[in-house]
């Protein structure tokens, strides 16, 4: 854990629901696990409902509660702003924080449009000249197995990449009576399964491949086009909310399927759906190269499947790598080998990497530029789908 003389880094977080709780876990835990050059202090959390945000502050360990994000950014005890709000407010809050001299961590997807993301990147570029850093929160990069898979690919363990295939499947809106929450409204979410799930798998595919998509061919579908307006609070991604008699239009996609091409000539396939009955949070990715293959399943978070195609056929096949050794990424600070980590640890690792970037003055990954590039892929997917699957280049 951090040394007693370590300087502090005051964190202010905007938003306190599902992602806010996950980020709080990261900030609350990181300094108790990792040796850090600065000690994160949970200075303030912000939300519009005074009673609810005060309750969230008490529950998650924030020292103060604010109802105006501008007031929170202006606090002297806040040096880093963590944006966990719906996508429609990402650009406004992040840009204001950067212009106020704060470091910024922003949840994915970076924005609701390419134009907003470009403005955020420009603000981050100006801020970097003043020594500030900005990072987008693709937390799955911080799973030790994913980080180790990236190392294996970079070391040439699977050789020349040929295929990437990724699926991210959930089922929380299968019920047509599930209410019209903000994630189902374009003005707040930007897109549906495409932005919510697709942004994760586009980032993972590109991160693990070590290269970017240059074009896509896509289709999207909205299966339930009208839903009950919420009659009360809706918790998380479950069906604990209720709908009233009035109904409203669903203005985002329920599912997105697309193929893609990397600059090297490798090809990829993607499927993102919130209508896969029985699939709660099923993310799977496989990479095939001329020397081997790697596969990861989020429901087996501490494992990789690896096939070494250079071995004799009589002895070859996929083998399980248990990613719990201290030599694996992040794991020298945790438990003895074989003691598994979980979903929440990805946010602890994200907080660690953000603190190190702030302390060292280095550009964190994924950067706002990385978030913009993912946004450009998502925009190309929507453009292709509107044109009945026409191949659509991704701007460089």
C-alpha positions in Angstrom: 0.0 0.0 0.0 1.0 3.6 -0.4 3.8 5.0 1.8 2.7 7.4 4.6 4.5 10.3 3.0 2.9 9.8 -0.4 1.1 12.9 -1.6 -2.7 12.7 -2.1 -4.8 12.8 -5.2 -8.3 14.1 -4.6 -11.0 12.4 -6.7 -14.4 13.7 -7.5 -16.9 11.5 -9.2 -20.0 12.5 -11.2 -22.7 9.8 -11.2 -23.3 7.2 -8.5 -25.4 4.4 -9.9 -24.1 1.1 -11.4 -20.8 2.4 -12.8 -20.4 4.9 -9.9 -20.6 2.0 -7.5 -18.0 0.0 -9.5 -15.6 3.0 -9.8 -16.1 3.7 -6.0 -14.9 0.2 -5.3 -11.8 0.8 -7.4 -10.9 4.1 -5.7 -11.7 2.8 -2.2 -9.5 -0.3 -2.6 -6.6 0.6 -4.8 -4.4 2.3 -2.2 -4.9 -0.6 0.2 -3.5 -3.1 -2.4 -0.9 -1.4 -4.6 2.2 0.7 -3.8 1.3 4.0 -5.3 3.1 7.3 -5.7 0.0 9.2 -4.7 -2.8 8.3 -2.3 -6.3 8.6 -3.8 -8.7 10.4 -1.6 -12.5 10.1 -2.3 -13.2 13.8 -1.9 -16.7 14.2 -3.4 -19.4 12.4 -5.4 -22.0 14.3 -7.4 -25.6 13.6 -8.5 -28.8 15.5 -9.1 -30.9 14.0 -6.2 -29.5 15.4 -2.9 -30.8 12.6 -0.7 -29.8 9.8 -3.1 -26.3 11.2 -3.6 -25.7 11.7 0.1 -26.8 8.1 0.7 -24.4 7.0 -2.1 -21.6 9.0 -0.5 -22.2 7.3 2.9 -22.5 3.9 1.3 -19.4 4.0 -0.9 -17.0 6.1 1.3 -17.1 9.6 -0.3 -16.3 12.5 2.0 -18.8 14.9 0.5 -21.8 15.0 -1.7 -22.6 17.6 -4.4 -25.6 18.2 -6.6 -23.9 20.5 -9.2 -21.0 19.0 -11.1 -19.7 22.4 -11.8 -19.4 23.1 -8.1 -17.6 19.7 -7.7 -15.1 20.5 -10.4 -14.3 23.8 -8.7 -13.5 22.2 -5.4 -9.9 22.6 -4.3 -9.8 19.1 -2.9 -10.6 17.6 -6.3 -7.6 17.1 -8.7 -9.1 14.2 -10.8 -12.7 14.0 -12.1 -14.2 10.6 -12.8 -17.2 10.8 -15.2 -19.7 8.0 -14.7 -22.9 9.6 -16.1 -24.9 8.6 -19.2 -23.1 9.4 -22.5 -25.1 12.6 -23.3 -23.2 14.5 -20.6 -19.7 13.0 -21.0 -18.4 15.7 -23.4 -19.6 18.7 -21.4 -18.4 17.5 -18.0 -15.0 16.1 -19.2 -14.2 19.2 -21.3 -15.1 21.5 -18.4 -13.0 19.5 -16.0 -10.0 19.5 -18.3 -10.3 23.3 -18.8 -10.4 23.7 -15.0 -7.0 22.0 -14.8 -8.2 18.6 -13.6 -7.2 15.1 -14.7 -10.1 13.1 -16.2 -11.3 9.5 -16.3 -14.4 9.1 -18.4 -16.5 6.0 -18.7 -17.0 4.3 -22.1 -18.1 4.9 -24.8 -16.3 8.2 -24.7 -19.2 10.2 -26.2 -22.5 9.9 -28.0 -21.1 11.1 -31.3 -17.8 11.4 -33.2 -18.2 15.2 -33.1 -18.4 15.2 -29.3 -15.5 12.8 -29.0 -13.3 14.9 -31.3 -14.0 17.9 -29.1 -13.0 15.9 -26.0 -9.7 14.8 -27.7 -8.9 18.3 -28.5 -9.5 19.4 -24.9 -7.4 16.5 -23.7 -4.6 17.5 -26.1 -4.5 21.1 -24.8 -4.6 19.8 -21.2 -1.7 17.4 -21.8 0.4 20.4 -22.6 -0.3 21.6 -19.0 0.6 18.2 -17.6 -2.9 16.8 -17.3 -3.9 13.3 -18.3 -7.2 11.9 -19.7 -8.3 8.2 -19.9 -11.4 6.4 -21.1 -12.6 3.6 -18.9 -12.6 0.3 -20.9 -12.2 -1.7 -17.7 -12.0 -5.1 -19.4 -8.5 -4.3 -20.5 -7.6 -4.5 -16.8 -8.6 -8.2 -16.4 -5.2 -9.9 -15.8 -6.0 -12.6 -18.3 -6.7 -9.9 -21.0 -3.5 -8.1 -20.1 -1.6 -11.3 -20.3 -3.2 -12.2 -23.6 -2.1 -8.9 -25.1 1.5 -9.7 -23.9 1.3 -13.1 -25.6 0.1 -11.6 -28.9 2.8 -9.0 -28.8 5.4 -11.7 -28.2 4.3 -13.5 -31.3 2.8 -16.5 -29.6 0.0 -16.8 -32.1 2.0 -15.6 -35.1 0.4 -13.6 -37.9 -3.2 -12.7 -37.0 -5.9 -14.1 -39.3 -9.2 -14.0 -37.5 -10.8 -12.3 -34.5 -14.3 -13.2 -33.4 -16.1 -11.5 -30.5 -19.6 -11.8 -28.9 -21.0 -9.8 -26.0 -24.5 -11.1 -25.0 -26.9 -10.0 -22.3 -30.7 -10.7 -21.8 -31.9 -7.9 -19.4 -34.4 -6.4 -21.8 -35.9 -9.6 -23.3 -39.2 -8.8 -21.5 -41.2 -6.5 -23.7 -42.7 -4.9 -20.6 -39.3 -3.9 -19.2 -39.5 -0.1 -18.9 -38.0 2.5 -21.2 -34.9 3.3 -19.2 -32.3 5.8 -20.3 -30.2 3.2 -22.0 -33.0 2.6 -24.5 -33.2 6.3 -25.5 -30.8 7.7 -28.1 -30.8 11.2 -26.7 -29.1 9.8 -23.5 -27.3 6.7 -24.6 -26.3 7.5 -28.2 -26.9 3.9 -29.3 -28.1 0.7 -27.7 -26.3 -2.6 -27.6 -23.8 -1.2 -30.1 -22.5 1.6 -27.8 -23.0 -0.2 -24.5 -21.6 -3.6 -25.5 -20.1 -3.1 -28.9 -17.7 -0.4 -27.7 -16.2 -2.9 -25.3 -15.7 -5.6 -27.9 -14.3 -3.2 -30.5 -11.8 -1.9 -28.0 -10.8 -5.4 -26.9 -10.4 -6.7 -30.4 -8.2 -3.8 -31.4 -6.3 -3.9 -28.2 -5.5 -7.6 -28.3 -4.8 -7.5 -32.1 -2.5 -4.5 -31.7 -4.1 -2.9 -34.7 -7.1 -1.0 -35.8 -10.2 -1.8 -37.9 -10.2 -0.1 -41.3 -13.7 -1.0 -42.4 -17.0 -2.7 -41.4 -20.1 -4.2 -42.8 -23.1 -4.2 -40.4 -26.7 -4.7 -39.6 -28.6 -3.6 -36.5 -32.1 -4.4 -35.2 -34.6 -3.1 -32.7 -36.9 -6.0 -31.7 -39.2 -4.1 -29.3 -40.0 -0.7 -30.6 -42.2 0.6 -27.8 -42.0 0.1 -24.0 -43.7 1.3 -20.9 -42.4 4.6 -19.4 -40.8 4.0 -16.0 -43.1 4.3 -13.1 -40.3 4.1 -10.5 -36.6 3.5 -10.0 -35.0 0.8 -12.1 -32.0 -0.8 -10.5 -28.9 -1.8 -12.5 -29.4 -4.0 -15.5 -32.2 -6.1 -13.9 -35.9 -6.1 -14.1 -36.6 -4.7 -10.7 -38.1 -1.5 -12.1 -41.7 -1.2 -13.2 -43.5 0.3 -16.2 -46.6 2.5 -16.1 -49.5 2.6 -18.5 -48.0 5.2 -20.8 -45.5 4.0 -23.4 -42.7 5.5 -25.5 -40.6 4.6 -28.5 -37.3 2.7 -28.2 -34.8 4.8 -30.2 -31.7 2.6 -30.1 -30.7 -0.8 -31.4 -31.3 -4.0 -29.5 -28.6 -5.9 -31.4 -25.7 -5.2 -33.7 -23.8 -7.7 -35.9 -20.9 -6.7 -38.1 -17.8 -7.9 -39.8 -14.6 -5.9 -39.9 -11.2 -5.8 -41.6 -7.9 -4.9 -40.0 -5.2 -3.0 -41.8 -3.0 -6.2 -41.9 -5.8 -8.1 -43.8 -7.0 -10.0 -40.8 -10.8 -10.2 -40.5 -13.1 -10.0 -37.6 -16.7 -10.7 -36.6 -18.7 -9.0 -33.8 -22.1 -9.6 -32.2 -23.6 -7.4 -29.5 -27.1 -8.1 -28.2 -29.2 -7.5 -25.1 -31.7 -10.1 -26.3 -29.8 -13.3 -25.8 -32.0 -15.1 -23.3 -30.0 -16.9 -20.6 -26.8 -14.8 -21.3 -26.3 -12.4 -18.4 -22.9 -10.9 -19.2 -21.3 -13.2 -21.7 -18.3 -11.7 -23.4 -16.1 -14.1 -25.5 -13.2 -13.3 -27.8 -10.9 -15.6 -29.8 -7.9 -14.7 -31.9 -6.5 -17.1 -34.5 -3.0 -16.7 -36.0 -0.7 -18.9 -38.2 1.1 -20.1 -35.1 -1.7 -20.6 -32.6 -4.9 -19.3 -31.0 -6.0 -17.5 -27.9 -9.5 -17.4 -26.3 -11.0 -15.6 -23.3 -14.4 -15.9 -21.7 -15.5 -13.3 -19.2 -17.5 -15.9 -17.3 -14.1 -17.6 -16.7 -12.3 -14.4 -15.8 -9.1 -15.9 -14.6 -8.4 -18.2 -17.5 -7.1 -18.2 -21.1 -7.4 -21.0 -23.6 -4.2 -21.3 -25.7 -3.4 -23.5 -28.7 0.2 -23.7 -29.9 -0.1 -24.7 -33.5 3.7 -25.4 -33.8 3.5 -28.5 -31.6 3.2 -31.9 -33.2 -0.4 -32.7 -34.1 -0.5 -35.8 -31.9 0.2 -33.6 -28.8 -1.5 -30.4 -29.7 -4.8 -28.8 -28.6 -6.2 -26.1 -26.5 -4.8 -25.9 -23.0 -6.0 -23.9 -20.0 -3.8 -21.1 -18.6 -4.8 -20.1 -15.1 -3.9 -16.4 -14.8 -3.3 -16.1 -11.1 0.5 -16.2 -10.8 2.4 -13.2 -9.4 4.3 -13.0 -12.8 0.9 -12.2 -14.5 -0.2 -8.5 -14.9 -1.4 -6.9 -11.7 -1.3 -10.1 -9.6 1.9 -9.5 -7.6 -0.2 -7.3 -5.3 -3.1 -9.8 -4.7 -3.5 -13.4 -3.4 -1.5 -16.6 -3.6 -1.6 -18.5 -7.0 -5.0 -20.1 -7.7 -7.0 -17.5 -5.7 -9.2 -16.0 -8.3 -10.1 -12.3 -8.8 -13.5 -10.9 -10.0 -15.2 -8.2 -12.1 -14.7 -5.5 -9.5 -10.9 -5.9 -9.6 -10.8 -4.5 -13.1 -11.8 -1.2 -11.6 -9.1 -1.4 -8.9 -6.6 -2.0 -11.7 -8.0 0.9 -13.7 -7.6 3.2 -10.7 -4.0 2.0 -10.3 -3.1 2.8 -13.9 -4.8 6.2 -13.7 -2.9 7.2 -10.6 0.4 6.0 -12.1 -0.3 8.0 -15.3 -1.0 11.1 -13.2 2.1 10.7 -11.1 4.4 10.0 -14.0 2.9 12.5 -16.4 2.5 9.8 -19.1 -0.3 9.4 -21.5 -2.6 6.7 -20.1 -4.1 3.9 -22.1 -6.8 3.8 -23.4 -6.5 7.5 -24.2 -9.2 9.8 -25.3 -7.8 9.3 -28.8 -8.4 5.6 -28.4 -12.0 6.3 -27.4 -12.5 8.5 -30.4 -11.3 5.8 -32.7 -13.8 3.3 -31.2 -16.5 6.0 -31.7 -15.5 6.2 -35.3 -15.9 2.4 -35.7 -19.4 2.6 -34.0 -20.4 5.4 -36.4 -19.2 3.4 -39.4 -21.3 0.4 -38.1 -24.4 2.6 -37.9 -23.7 4.0 -41.3 -23.3 0.6 -42.8 -26.4 -0.7 -41.2 -28.4 2.2 -42.6 -27.2 1.3 -46.0 -28.1 -2.4 -45.8 -24.7 -3.7 -44.8 -22.7 -1.8 -47.3 -18.9 -2.0 -46.5 -18.0 1.3 -44.8 -14.4 2.5 -44.2 -13.5 3.7 -40.7 -11.8 7.1 -40.9 -8.2 7.0 -39.8 
